[in-house]
Amino acid sequence: MSHRITAIVTGVLLLWAGAAQTSPSADKAGVQLGTAILHARNAAGSGAMSSAVSHLGHVLNCIEGTKGKNFNGSWGHVCEGQGDGILVDIKGSKNAGAVILVLEAADTLAASGVKAHDLAAVQNAARGVAALLQVVGDGMR
């Protein structure tokens, strides 16, 4: 995906997150969630193992933030400056209790996916993570 398209998608997600949330930390969670979903979809569509793992690593870093147990700076931190990690920032969302288990499942699946040794396994984990994160996003509205 080109940088221009990524910027447009990010802008739309920023607008969505701002309209759907109720607090600054929830706004941050929404922005990071949009970025994570985009990268999960990139991982699922990647034809190369290194790219799939890298994008899924981006997702894991967005979910956990820099203080997370699975954070790995070598993947890059595409959510840098957007918040402290979805798991941290979602606490400000009005529906956090309803979606936290799904978010934790996405985190666990992403952590397993980046360790997989087969491209199809990484892609399938990424598809699952994207779907789970979409459920979180829908539940935050």
Secondary structure as the mmCIF struct_conf table of DSSP 4:
data_model
#
loop_
_struct_conf.conf_type_id
_struct_conf.id
_struct_conf.beg_label_comp_id
_struct_conf.beg_label_asym_id
_struct_conf.beg_label_seq_id
_struct_conf.end_label_comp_id
_struct_conf.end_label_asym_id
_struct_conf.end_label_seq_id
HELX_RH_AL_P HELX_RH_AL_P1 HIS A 3 ALA A 20
BEND BEND1 THR A 22 SER A 23
HELX_RH_AL_P HELX_RH_AL_P2 PRO A 24 GLY A 45
BEND BEND2 GLY A 47 ALA A 48
HELX_RH_AL_P HELX_RH_AL_P3 MET A 49 GLU A 64
TURN_TY1_P TURN_TY1_P1 THR A 66 LYS A 67
BEND BEND3 GLY A 68 GLY A 68
TURN_TY1_P TURN_TY1_P2 LYS A 69 ASN A 70
HELX_RH_3T_P HELX_RH_3T_P1 GLY A 73 TRP A 75
TURN_TY1_P TURN_TY1_P3 VAL A 78 GLN A 82
BEND BEND4 ASP A 84 ASP A 84
HELX_RH_AL_P HELX_RH_AL_P4 ILE A 86 ASP A 89
HELX_RH_3T_P HELX_RH_3T_P2 ILE A 90 GLY A 92
BEND BEND5 SER A 93 SER A 93
TURN_TY1_P TURN_TY1_P4 LYS A 94 ASN A 95
HELX_RH_AL_P HELX_RH_AL_P5 ALA A 96 GLY A 113
TURN_TY1_P TURN_TY1_P5 VAL A 114 LYS A 115
BEND BEND6 HIS A 117 ASP A 118
HELX_RH_AL_P HELX_RH_AL_P6 LEU A 119 MET A 140
#
